[in-house]
Amino acid sequence: MRWKKAIPWLAIAAFAGVVLFLNGGSNRPTESDQSADQSAASGQQDQEQHPTKSKTMADLLDDCSPFESFDGVRTLEFDAAAHTVMLNEAVGDERTKGALFAEHPQVTQGTWTADETRTVVLDFASIPTTYILVIPPSGMQCILARGTTDAVNLQTSWFGSLPENSGSSND
């Protein structure tokens, strides 16, 4: 389970890659270059580049759960069917273990909503907080980013990972 400690750093690196990709500037290919590249690519390659495009937001949040806070002290676990979310926080001596390994975390129940723009609103005790679900092209990490893709507050964002087999099928 030591790999879970690396998730925030992998997510930061993946997020930085997405931001660089989105803000590529003048080195970006022109529209005609992009359309030529797209017509040359097979359908399977397109599915590999965008493995999560046919999944619902509920499926994506469920697949990415649990999300871990930047410091590892808190986790979010989504229930797609009930549109509920549990915030688990390691307290006391267990804070050094982190929320994923805490035996007696403090649990707060909340709800969530999402839309097709990948905006996710978490509501705990009638206090809504808005995030953007970011899944880099590799489809391996998930980030509930607090802020915009240009300026994310990493300390208030959440980091998860998709199971290896979740991206390519619609079972």
N, CA, C and O atoms as a DFTB+ gen file, in Angstrom:
684 C
 N C O
     1  1       0.801      -1.195       0.000
     2  2       0.000       0.000       0.000
     3  2       0.849       1.267       0.000
     4  3       0.294       2.365       0.051
     5  1       2.172       1.153      -0.056
     6  2       3.025       2.344      -0.070
     7  2       2.792       3.184      -1.313
     8  3       3.047       4.388      -1.300
     9  1       2.311       2.570      -2.388
    10  2       2.078       3.325      -3.622
    11  2       1.019       4.385      -3.429
    12  3       1.004       5.371      -4.166
    13  1       0.113       4.214      -2.443
    14  2      -0.911       5.220      -2.183
    15  2      -0.285       6.540      -1.750
    16  3      -0.849       7.603      -2.009
    17  1       0.873       6.490      -1.095
    18  2       1.566       7.712      -0.684
    19  2       2.064       8.484      -1.901
    20  3       2.235       9.701      -1.829
    21  1       2.298       7.796      -3.013
    22  2       2.805       8.453      -4.220
    23  2       1.695       9.087      -5.053
    24  3       1.982       9.862      -5.965
    25  1       0.444       8.775      -4.762
    26  2      -0.669       9.283      -5.573
    27  2      -0.664      10.800      -5.678
    28  3      -0.783      11.324      -6.785
    29  1      -0.529      11.538      -4.556
    30  2      -0.547      13.001      -4.723
    31  2       0.546      13.504      -5.653
    32  3       0.306      14.426      -6.433
    33  1       1.732      12.927      -5.592
    34  2       2.825      13.400      -6.444
    35  2       2.605      13.005      -7.893
    36  3       2.901      13.782      -8.800
    37  1       2.092      11.810      -8.118
    38  2       1.762      11.409      -9.483
    39  2       0.656      12.295     -10.037
    40  3       0.684      12.691     -11.202
    41  1      -0.314      12.598      -9.189
    42  2      -1.422      13.445      -9.630
    43  2      -0.939      14.854      -9.948
    44  3      -1.398      15.464     -10.914
    45  1      -0.023      15.371      -9.146
    46  2       0.518      16.708      -9.406
    47  2       1.245      16.718     -10.747
    48  3       1.069      17.636     -11.548
    49  1       2.051      15.705     -10.986
    50  2       2.784      15.629     -12.250
    51  2       1.815      15.497     -13.421
    52  3       1.991      16.153     -14.448
    53  1       0.809      14.669     -13.276
    54  2      -0.177      14.502     -14.348
    55  2      -0.960      15.783     -14.566
    56  3      -1.226      16.165     -15.705
    57  1      -1.330      16.448     -13.479
    58  2      -2.069      17.692     -13.611
    59  2      -1.217      18.759     -14.289
    60  3      -1.710      19.510     -15.130
    61  1       0.052      18.824     -13.927
    62  2       0.946      19.788     -14.573
    63  2       1.022      19.503     -16.073
    64  3       1.047      20.434     -16.878
    65  1       1.060      18.239     -16.450
    66  2       1.070      17.881     -17.868
    67  2      -0.188      18.314     -18.575
    68  3      -0.131      18.788     -19.710
    69  1      -1.338      18.157     -17.916
    70  2      -2.604      18.589     -18.509
    71  2      -2.614      20.094     -18.688
    72  3      -3.029      20.590     -19.736
    73  1      -2.159      20.834     -17.670
    74  2      -2.131      22.294     -17.769
    75  2      -1.205      22.729     -18.890
    76  3      -1.551      23.619     -19.667
    77  1      -0.027      22.110     -18.984
    78  2       0.889      22.446     -20.075
    79  2       0.265      22.127     -21.424
    80  3       0.419      22.886     -22.381
    81  1      -0.438      21.009     -21.498
    82  2      -1.099      20.639     -22.747
    83  2      -2.169      21.654     -23.119
    84  3      -2.264      22.072     -24.273
    85  1      -2.980      22.050     -22.131
    86  2      -4.066      22.988     -22.397
    87  2      -3.559      24.391     -22.712
    88  3      -4.219      25.140     -23.433
    89  1      -2.405      24.750     -22.185
    90  2      -1.843      26.082     -22.383
    91  2      -0.614      26.028     -23.278
    92  3       0.336      26.783     -23.071
    93  1      -0.620      25.152     -24.260
    94  2       0.548      24.896     -25.093
    95  2       1.015      26.060     -25.929
    96  3       2.138      26.019     -26.432
    97  1       0.223      27.089     -26.106
    98  2       0.652      28.289     -26.819
    99  2       0.867      28.045     -28.297
   100  3       0.136      27.279     -28.923
   101  1       1.883      28.705     -28.856
   102  2       2.094      28.700     -30.298
   103  2       2.625      27.375     -30.826
   104  3       2.609      27.149     -32.036
   105  1       3.088      26.506     -29.961
   106  2       3.565      25.200     -30.418
   107  2       2.414      24.232     -30.675
   108  3       2.626      23.100     -31.110
   109  1       1.212      24.686     -30.405
   110  2       0.048      23.838     -30.650
   111  2      -0.142      23.606     -32.137
   112  3       0.093      24.507     -32.942
   113  1      -0.569      22.399     -32.512
   114  2      -0.874      22.153     -33.921
   115  2      -2.092      22.968     -34.347
   116  3      -2.968      23.277     -33.539
   117  1      -2.126      23.305     -35.617
   118  2      -3.267      24.052     -36.147
   119  2      -4.463      23.126     -36.260
   120  3      -4.332      21.911     -36.120
   121  1      -5.636      23.703     -36.515
   122  2      -6.841      22.879     -36.655
   123  2      -6.706      21.888     -37.796
   124  3      -7.163      20.751     -37.683
   125  1      -6.084      22.302     -38.894
   126  2      -5.941      21.374     -40.024
   127  2      -5.003      20.229     -39.666
   128  3      -5.225      19.096     -40.092
   129  1      -3.943      20.510     -38.880
   130  2      -3.051      19.445     -38.423
   131  2      -3.809      18.468     -37.534
   132  3      -3.655      17.253     -37.658
   133  1      -4.629      19.008     -36.636
   134  2      -5.370      18.149     -35.731
   135  2      -6.373      17.284     -36.474
   136  3      -6.509      16.101     -36.165
   137  1      -7.084      17.852     -37.456
   138  2      -8.077      17.055     -38.175
   139  2      -7.405      15.982     -39.014
   140  3      -7.940      14.882     -39.150
   141  1      -6.235      16.283     -39.581
   142  2      -5.507      15.273     -40.349
   143  2      -5.042      14.149     -39.438
   144  3      -5.126      12.974     -39.797
   145  1      -4.550      14.513     -38.251
   146  2      -4.109      13.503     -37.296
   147  2      -5.281      12.638     -36.844
   148  3      -5.143      11.422     -36.713
   149  1      -6.439      13.265     -36.605
   150  2      -7.593      12.518     -36.142
   151  2      -8.112      11.568     -37.213
   152  3      -8.524      10.451     -36.900
   153  1      -8.099      11.994     -38.466
   154  2      -8.607      11.111     -39.505
   155  2      -7.652       9.946     -39.752
   156  3      -8.079       8.887     -40.210
   157  1      -6.380      10.126     -39.459
   158  2      -5.411       9.049     -39.648
   159  2      -5.458       8.037     -38.509
   160  3      -5.074       6.881     -38.690
   161  1      -5.921       8.460     -37.350
   162  2      -5.936       7.572     -36.187
   163  2      -7.113       6.612     -36.273
   164  3      -8.170       6.957     -36.802
   165  1      -6.926       5.419     -35.755
   166  2      -8.018       4.443     -35.740
   167  2      -8.947       4.727     -34.581
   168  3      -8.592       5.477     -33.672
   169  1     -10.137       4.135     -34.598
   170  2     -11.098       4.299     -33.512
   171  2     -10.567       3.784     -32.190
   172  3     -10.870       4.344     -31.136
   173  1      -9.775       2.720     -32.236
   174  2      -9.226       2.171     -31.005
   175  2      -8.229       3.130     -30.384
   176  3      -8.202       3.275     -29.162
   177  1      -7.400       3.795     -31.199
   178  2      -6.448       4.757     -30.661
   179  2      -7.185       5.914     -30.013
   180  3      -6.761       6.402     -28.965
   181  1      -8.277       6.361     -30.612
   182  2      -9.062       7.450     -30.032
   183  2      -9.639       7.019     -28.695
   184  3      -9.663       7.807     -27.749
   185  1     -10.107       5.772     -28.602
   186  2     -10.650       5.272     -27.351
   187  2      -9.559       5.205     -26.292
   188  3      -9.830       5.476     -25.122
   189  1      -8.334       4.852     -26.669
   190  2      -7.238       4.812     -25.718
   191  2      -6.877       6.204     -25.230
   192  3      -6.520       6.371     -24.064
   193  1      -6.964       7.224     -26.109
   194  2      -6.631       8.579     -25.710
   195  2      -7.701       9.173     -24.803
   196  3      -7.381      10.000     -23.950
   197  1      -8.941       8.783     -24.956
   198  2     -10.058       9.312     -24.182
   199  2     -10.848       8.160     -23.577
   200  3     -12.017       7.970     -23.914
   201  1     -10.215       7.376     -22.673
   202  2     -10.868       6.167     -22.198
   203  2     -12.095       6.421     -21.329
   204  3     -12.890       5.502     -21.135
   205  1     -12.282       7.624     -20.800
   206  2     -13.372       7.857     -19.870
   207  2     -14.497       8.677     -20.465
   208  3     -15.422       9.050     -19.743
   209  1     -14.454       8.976     -21.772
   210  2     -15.437       9.898     -22.326
   211  2     -16.856       9.346     -22.342
   212  3     -17.798      10.139     -22.371
   213  1     -17.062       8.035     -22.323
   214  2     -18.415       7.498     -22.377
   215  2     -18.968       7.151     -20.993
   216  3     -20.106       6.692     -20.894
   217  1     -18.212       7.353     -19.945
   218  2     -18.672       7.052     -18.590
   219  2     -19.448       8.231     -18.021
   220  3     -19.201       9.383     -18.375
   221  1     -20.379       7.928     -17.143
   222  2     -21.114       8.990     -16.464
   223  2     -20.247       9.560     -15.345
   224  3     -19.274       8.938     -14.919
   225  1     -20.614      10.752     -14.877
   226  2     -19.880      11.353     -13.765
   227  2     -19.976      10.471     -12.524
   228  3     -19.001      10.333     -11.784
   229  1     -21.135       9.879     -12.294
   230  2     -21.299       8.993     -11.142
   231  2     -20.326       7.821     -11.227
   232  3     -19.708       7.454     -10.228
   233  1     -20.188       7.229     -12.422
   234  2     -19.259       6.115     -12.609
   235  2     -17.819       6.551     -12.368
   236  3     -17.053       5.850     -11.707
   237  1     -17.453       7.722     -12.911
   238  2     -16.085       8.204     -12.755
   239  2     -15.745       8.472     -11.291
   240  3     -14.679       8.079     -10.818
   241  1     -16.641       9.135     -10.578
   242  2     -16.380       9.424      -9.167
   243  2     -16.293       8.142      -8.359
   244  3     -15.447       8.018      -7.473
   245  1     -17.164       7.185      -8.660
   246  2     -17.132       5.903      -7.966
   247  2     -15.837       5.152      -8.276
   248  3     -15.213       4.590      -7.376
   249  1     -15.435       5.142      -9.547
   250  2     -14.208       4.454      -9.948
   251  2     -12.964       5.068      -9.307
   252  3     -12.036       4.351      -8.933
   253  1     -12.946       6.397      -9.182
   254  2     -11.776       7.094      -8.635
   255  2     -11.682       7.015      -7.117
   256  3     -10.617       7.263      -6.552
   257  1     -12.772       6.676      -6.456
   258  2     -12.788       6.632      -4.991
   259  2     -11.902       5.513      -4.469
   260  3     -11.821       4.454      -5.091
   261  1     -11.240       5.725      -3.347
   262  2     -11.291       6.924      -2.530
   263  2     -10.335       8.002      -3.058
   264  3      -9.269       7.706      -3.598
   265  1     -10.749       9.247      -2.886
   266  2      -9.877      10.381      -3.155
   267  2      -9.151      10.706      -1.854
   268  3      -9.720      10.584      -0.769
   269  1      -7.908      11.115      -1.968
   270  2      -7.106      11.420      -0.787
   271  2      -6.705      12.894      -0.808
   272  3      -6.399      13.446      -1.864
   273  1      -6.708      13.520       0.360
   274  2      -6.281      14.914       0.454
   275  2      -4.775      15.007       0.223
   276  3      -4.059      14.009       0.301
   277  1      -4.312      16.214      -0.060
   278  2      -2.898      16.455      -0.345
   279  2      -2.007      15.979       0.799
   280  3      -0.924      15.444       0.561
   281  1      -2.456      16.171       2.040
   282  2      -1.660      15.763       3.202
   283  2      -1.937      14.333       3.647
   284  3      -1.270      13.830       4.551
   285  1      -2.914      13.669       3.024
   286  2      -3.215      12.274       3.337
   287  2      -4.054      12.068       4.585
   288  3      -4.347      10.925       4.935
   289  1      -4.447      13.122       5.261
   290  2      -5.179      13.009       6.516
   291  2      -6.669      12.764       6.284
   292  3      -7.355      12.267       7.178
   293  1      -7.178      13.102       5.106
   294  2      -8.596      12.952       4.803
   295  2      -8.794      12.166       3.507
   296  3      -7.948      12.183       2.613
   297  1      -9.935      11.476       3.429
   298  2     -10.329      10.809       2.184
   299  2     -11.798      11.121       1.904
   300  3     -12.576      11.427       2.808
   301  1     -12.145      11.033       0.628
   302  2     -13.536      11.129       0.188
   303  2     -13.895       9.809      -0.466
   304  3     -13.147       9.289      -1.293
   305  1     -15.061       9.265      -0.085
   306  2     -15.562       8.049      -0.710
   307  2     -16.961       8.323      -1.241
   308  3     -17.871       8.665      -0.486
   309  1     -17.120       8.166      -2.558
   310  2     -18.382       8.470      -3.222
   311  2     -19.258       7.232      -3.332
   312  3     -18.769       6.136      -3.608
   313  1     -20.551       7.413      -3.115
   314  2     -21.550       6.394      -3.391
   315  2     -22.352       6.916      -4.574
   316  3     -23.171       7.824      -4.431
   317  1     -22.110       6.336      -5.734
   318  2     -22.719       6.831      -6.970
   319  2     -24.237       6.698      -6.949
   320  3     -24.939       7.617      -7.371
   321  1     -24.748       5.585      -6.472
   322  2     -26.187       5.332      -6.510
   323  2     -26.966       6.292      -5.612
   324  3     -28.040       6.759      -5.992
   325  1     -26.439       6.586      -4.435
   326  2     -27.159       7.420      -3.469
   327  2     -26.783       8.896      -3.563
   328  3     -27.384       9.730      -2.886
   329  1     -25.794       9.227      -4.396
   330  2     -25.271      10.600      -4.500
   331  2     -24.835      11.131      -3.139
   332  3     -25.054      12.295      -2.807
   333  1     -24.206      10.243      -2.355
   334  2     -23.652      10.651      -1.075
   335  2     -22.138      10.528      -1.117
   336  3     -21.581       9.809      -1.947
   337  1     -21.486      11.235      -0.215
   338  2     -20.036      11.190      -0.105
   339  2     -19.685      11.180       1.377
   340  3     -20.294      11.893       2.174
   341  1     -18.697      10.365       1.738
   342  2     -18.227      10.314       3.119
   343  2     -16.841      10.934       3.188
   344  3     -15.946      10.573       2.425
   345  1     -16.678      11.864       4.106
   346  2     -15.392      12.472       4.391
   347  2     -14.839      11.774       5.620
   348  3     -15.412      11.877       6.705
   349  1     -13.729      11.064       5.459
   350  2     -13.077      10.365       6.567
   351  2     -11.823      11.143       6.932
   352  3     -11.015      11.477       6.065
   353  1     -11.662      11.431       8.222
   354  2     -10.489      12.172       8.662
   355  2      -9.802      11.416       9.785
   356  3     -10.425      11.050      10.782
   357  1      -8.501      11.187       9.606
   358  2      -7.713      10.560      10.654
   359  2      -7.535      11.577      11.778
   360  3      -7.175      12.727      11.529
   361  1      -7.787      11.148      13.013
   362  2      -7.692      12.061      14.155
   363  2      -6.726      11.502      15.196
   364  3      -6.449      10.304      15.236
   365  1      -6.230      12.393      16.023
   366  2      -5.341      11.984      17.116
   367  2      -4.061      11.354      16.611
   368  3      -3.442      11.834      15.661
   369  1      -3.676      10.273      17.263
   370  2      -2.427       9.570      16.908
   371  2      -2.470       8.970      15.510
   372  3      -1.422       8.721      14.913
   373  1      -3.671       8.733      14.979
   374  2      -3.799       8.111      13.660
   375  2      -3.513       9.074      12.510
   376  3      -3.417       8.636      11.364
   377  1      -3.374      10.373      12.783
   378  2      -3.082      11.347      11.721
   379  2      -1.773      10.999      11.003
   380  3      -1.646      11.243       9.803
   381  1      -0.809      10.436      11.718
   382  2       0.456      10.090      11.074
   383  2       0.307       8.914      10.112
   384  3       1.080       8.792       9.162
   385  1      -0.684       8.044      10.351
   386  2      -0.962       6.924       9.443
   387  2      -1.665       7.399       8.175
   388  3      -1.478       6.832       7.098
   389  1      -2.474       8.443       8.318
   390  2      -3.294       8.906       7.209
   391  2      -4.672       8.278       7.247
   392  3      -4.890       7.266       7.913
   393  1      -5.588       8.880       6.535
   394  2      -6.984       8.434       6.561
   395  2      -7.176       7.046       5.954
   396  3      -8.060       6.304       6.382
   397  1      -6.359       6.687       4.960
   398  2      -6.517       5.376       4.331
   399  2      -6.233       4.241       5.309
   400  3      -6.749       3.135       5.147
   401  1      -5.418       4.511       6.317
   402  2      -5.013       3.457       7.250
   403  2      -5.558       3.664       8.655
   404  3      -5.288       2.851       9.539
   405  1      -6.312       4.723       8.882
   406  2      -6.875       4.996      10.204
   407  2      -7.927       3.950      10.556
   408  3      -8.784       3.620       9.736
   409  1      -7.856       3.438      11.768
   410  2      -8.825       2.439      12.205
   411  2     -10.099       3.071      12.740
   412  3     -11.160       2.447      12.707
   413  1     -10.008       4.308      13.235
   414  2     -11.168       4.986      13.812
   415  2     -11.254       6.421      13.297
   416  3     -11.115       7.366      14.074
   417  1     -11.482       6.592      11.987
   418  2     -11.532       7.964      11.462
   419  2     -12.822       8.673      11.888
   420  3     -13.833       8.040      12.193
   421  1     -12.753       9.992      11.896
   422  2     -13.959      10.801      12.089
   423  2     -14.669      10.828      10.743
   424  3     -14.044      11.131       9.727
   425  1     -15.958      10.517      10.715
   426  2     -16.712      10.402       9.468
   427  2     -17.776      11.497       9.400
   428  3     -18.547      11.694      10.339
   429  1     -17.800      12.205       8.266
   430  2     -18.814      13.217       8.012
   431  2     -19.531      12.845       6.723
   432  3     -18.890      12.632       5.694
   433  1     -20.851      12.766       6.772
   434  2     -21.660      12.400       5.608
   435  2     -22.061      13.661       4.853
   436  3     -22.398      14.676       5.464
   437  1     -22.025      13.598       3.529
   438  2     -22.456      14.715       2.697
   439  2     -23.113      14.219       1.433
   440  3     -23.333      13.020       1.262
   441  1     -23.430      15.152       0.539
   442  2     -24.016      14.805      -0.752
   443  2     -23.187      15.444      -1.853
   444  3     -22.362      16.323      -1.603
   445  1     -23.422      14.984      -3.076
   446  2     -22.708      15.562      -4.212
   447  2     -23.634      15.667      -5.410
   448  3     -24.600      14.917      -5.550
   449  1     -23.304      16.629      -6.276
   450  2     -23.954      16.767      -7.571
   451  2     -22.855      17.021      -8.592
   452  3     -21.767      17.480      -8.246
   453  1     -23.145      16.719      -9.847
   454  2     -22.165      16.934     -10.912
   455  2     -22.902      17.216     -12.205
   456  3     -24.074      16.872     -12.354
   457  1     -22.201      17.846     -13.140
   458  2     -22.793      18.095     -14.447
   459  2     -21.848      17.635     -15.548
   460  3     -20.747      17.155     -15.276
   461  1     -22.290      17.786     -16.794
   462  2     -21.516      17.287     -17.936
   463  2     -20.212      18.046     -18.160
   464  3     -19.359      17.583     -18.917
   465  1     -20.039      19.201     -17.520
   466  2     -18.774      19.943     -17.650
   467  2     -17.734      19.457     -16.643
   468  3     -16.654      20.037     -16.528
   469  1     -18.063      18.393     -15.918
   470  2     -17.210      17.795     -14.892
   471  2     -17.052      18.693     -13.667
   472  3     -16.071      18.598     -12.930
   473  1     -18.025      19.555     -13.470
   474  2     -18.075      20.343     -12.245
   475  2     -18.758      19.492     -11.182
   476  3     -19.845      18.960     -11.409
   477  1     -18.122      19.365     -10.029
   478  2     -18.634      18.556      -8.929
   479  2     -18.815      19.466      -7.721
   480  3     -17.895      20.186      -7.333
   481  1     -20.001      19.428      -7.131
   482  2     -20.274      20.217      -5.934
   483  2     -20.478      19.251      -4.775
   484  3     -21.368      18.401      -4.811
   485  1     -19.644      19.391      -3.746
   486  2     -19.777      18.599      -2.530
   487  2     -20.463      19.458      -1.486
   488  3     -20.139      20.636      -1.335
   489  1     -21.411      18.875      -0.765
   490  2     -22.153      19.614       0.248
   491  2     -22.045      18.876       1.575
   492  3     -22.581      17.781       1.746
   493  1     -21.337      19.506       2.513
   494  2     -21.227      18.993       3.872
   495  2     -21.845      20.032       4.801
   496  3     -21.412      21.184       4.818
   497  1     -22.855      19.632       5.572
   498  2     -23.529      20.524       6.525
   499  2     -24.012      21.805       5.850
   500  3     -23.833      22.899       6.384
   501  1     -24.622      21.667       4.681
   502  2     -25.174      22.795       3.906
   503  2     -24.128      23.821       3.486
   504  3     -24.455      24.986       3.259
   505  1     -22.876      23.393       3.382
   506  2     -21.805      24.258       2.882
   507  2     -21.282      23.636       1.591
   508  3     -20.522      22.669       1.627
   509  1     -21.695      24.197       0.436
   510  2     -21.252      23.626      -0.848
   511  2     -19.836      24.081      -1.214
   512  3     -19.452      25.224      -0.968
   513  1     -19.078      23.166      -1.803
   514  2     -17.740      23.457      -2.305
   515  2     -17.657      22.909      -3.723
   516  3     -18.031      21.763      -3.974
   517  1     -17.168      23.726      -4.648
   518  2     -17.131      23.360      -6.064
   519  2     -15.737      22.917      -6.475
   520  3     -14.735      23.533      -6.111
   521  1     -15.695      21.830      -7.245
   522  2     -14.461      21.264      -7.778
   523  2     -14.642      20.991      -9.266
   524  3     -15.756      21.009      -9.790
   525  1     -13.523      20.738      -9.930
   526  2     -13.531      20.280     -11.322
   527  2     -12.868      18.911     -11.338
   528  3     -11.767      18.754     -10.810
   529  1     -13.519      17.922     -11.934
   530  2     -12.918      16.596     -12.055
   531  2     -11.980      16.611     -13.254
   532  3     -12.404      16.835     -14.388
   533  1     -10.697      16.369     -12.986
   534  2      -9.685      16.331     -14.041
   535  2      -9.142      14.912     -14.121
   536  3      -8.685      14.350     -13.126
   537  1      -9.200      14.344     -15.319
   538  2      -8.606      13.029     -15.569
   539  2      -7.654      13.222     -16.737
   540  3      -8.097      13.430     -17.866
   541  1      -6.336      13.154     -16.479
   542  2      -5.357      13.360     -17.551
   543  2      -5.518      12.325     -18.663
   544  3      -6.165      11.296     -18.466
   545  1      -4.932      12.596     -19.825
   546  2      -5.085      11.689     -20.972
   547  2      -4.694      10.239     -20.693
   548  3      -5.225       9.332     -21.333
   549  1      -3.776       9.999     -19.751
   550  2      -3.397       8.618     -19.450
   551  2      -4.558       7.844     -18.830
   552  3      -4.593       6.616     -18.900
   553  1      -5.512       8.562     -18.222
   554  2      -6.651       7.899     -17.609
   555  2      -6.316       7.154     -16.341
   556  3      -7.104       6.320     -15.894
   557  1      -5.164       7.431     -15.746
   558  2      -4.736       6.698     -14.558
   559  2      -5.048       7.439     -13.255
   560  3      -5.284       6.802     -12.228
   561  1      -5.052       8.762     -13.283
   562  2      -5.271       9.551     -12.082
   563  2      -6.565      10.333     -12.202
   564  3      -7.076      10.572     -13.296
   565  1      -7.081      10.725     -11.042
   566  2      -8.265      11.575     -10.967
   567  2      -7.939      12.694      -9.984
   568  3      -7.361      12.454      -8.924
   569  1      -8.311      13.894     -10.340
   570  2      -8.095      15.019      -9.439
   571  2      -9.407      15.779      -9.323
   572  3      -9.980      16.202     -10.327
   573  1      -9.876      15.948      -8.104
   574  2     -10.972      16.876      -7.846
   575  2     -10.283      18.187      -7.510
   576  3      -9.868      18.418      -6.374
   577  1     -10.172      19.033      -8.512
   578  2      -9.370      20.244      -8.416
   579  2     -10.203      21.402      -7.881
   580  3     -11.285      21.690      -8.393
   581  1      -9.696      22.051      -6.864
   582  2     -10.349      23.242      -6.308
   583  2      -9.757      24.446      -7.008
   584  3      -8.578      24.752      -6.831
   585  1     -10.559      25.126      -7.795
   586  2     -10.108      26.264      -8.573
   587  2     -10.392      26.014     -10.041
   588  3     -11.340      25.311     -10.390
   589  1      -9.565      26.596     -10.899
   590  2      -9.688      26.389     -12.337
   591  2      -8.486      25.594     -12.812
   592  3      -7.534      25.392     -12.058
   593  1      -8.525      25.139     -14.063
   594  2      -7.382      24.382     -14.574
   595  2      -6.141      25.266     -14.711
   596  3      -5.025      24.756     -14.810
   597  1      -6.331      26.588     -14.717
   598  2      -5.185      27.498     -14.762
   599  2      -4.583      27.747     -13.385
   600  3      -3.392      28.041     -13.281
   601  1      -5.380      27.637     -12.330
   602  2      -4.900      27.940     -10.982
   603  2      -5.615      27.052      -9.971
   604  3      -6.698      27.384      -9.490
   605  1      -4.999      25.932      -9.660
   606  2      -5.589      24.969      -8.736
   607  2      -4.938      25.111      -7.370
   608  3      -3.723      25.276      -7.263
   609  1      -5.753      25.046      -6.335
   610  2      -5.248      25.015      -4.972
   611  2      -5.029      23.542      -4.612
   612  3      -5.983      22.833      -4.288
   613  1      -3.799      23.090      -4.669
   614  2      -3.502      21.672      -4.440
   615  2      -3.821      21.230      -3.020
   616  3      -4.217      20.085      -2.802
   617  1      -3.653      22.120      -2.058
   618  2      -3.890      21.728      -0.672
   619  2      -5.361      21.492      -0.370
   620  3      -5.683      20.807       0.601
   621  1      -6.262      22.041      -1.178
   622  2      -7.693      21.796      -0.965
   623  2      -8.283      20.913      -2.059
   624  3      -9.502      20.757      -2.140
   625  1      -7.434      20.339      -2.893
   626  2      -7.875      19.418      -3.944
   627  2      -7.778      17.982      -3.433
   628  3      -7.211      17.722      -2.372
   629  1      -8.337      17.061      -4.203
   630  2      -8.383      15.641      -3.830
   631  2      -7.798      14.803      -4.955
   632  3      -7.947      15.150      -6.126
   633  1      -7.129      13.694      -4.609
   634  2      -6.390      12.890      -5.579
   635  2      -6.801      11.428      -5.479
   636  3      -6.831      10.842      -4.397
   637  1      -7.118      10.853      -6.640
   638  2      -7.519       9.451      -6.687
   639  2      -6.882       8.771      -7.882
   640  3      -6.135       9.392      -8.639
   641  1      -7.177       7.504      -8.046
   642  2      -6.662       6.779      -9.204
   643  2      -7.750       5.854      -9.725
   644  3      -8.580       5.342      -8.974
   645  1      -7.717       5.661     -11.020
   646  2      -8.663       4.749     -11.659
   647  2      -8.085       3.348     -11.682
   648  3      -6.881       3.184     -11.880
   649  1      -8.912       2.338     -11.486
   650  2      -8.430       0.965     -11.654
   651  2      -7.978       0.764     -13.096
   652  3      -8.514       1.399     -14.005
   653  1      -7.019      -0.095     -13.313
   654  2      -6.464      -0.314     -14.635
   655  2      -7.498      -0.690     -15.676
   656  3      -7.378      -0.281     -16.831
   657  1      -8.504      -1.453     -15.305
   658  2      -9.475      -1.946     -16.291
   659  2     -10.713      -1.080     -16.405
   660  3     -11.646      -1.464     -17.111
   661  1     -10.773       0.090     -15.735
   662  2     -12.017       0.854     -15.729
   663  2     -12.194       1.738     -16.963
   664  3     -13.321       2.111     -17.286
   665  1     -11.119       2.080     -17.653
   666  2     -11.236       3.069     -18.703
   667  2     -11.684       2.577     -20.052
   668  3     -12.258       3.362     -20.807
   669  1     -11.463       1.339     -20.402
   670  2     -11.656       0.939     -21.794
   671  2     -12.966       0.236     -22.099
   672  3     -13.256      -0.018     -23.268
   673  1     -13.768      -0.086     -21.099
   674  2     -15.014      -0.784     -21.391
   675  2     -16.188      -0.068     -20.752
   676  3     -16.021       0.729     -19.829
   677  1     -17.355      -0.357     -21.245
   678  2     -18.586       0.233     -20.719
   679  2     -19.478      -0.812     -20.088
   680  3     -20.702      -0.712     -20.178
   681  1     -18.901      -1.802     -19.459
   682  2     -19.674      -2.907     -18.875
   683  2     -20.753      -2.444     -17.953
   684  3     -21.479      -3.264     -17.392
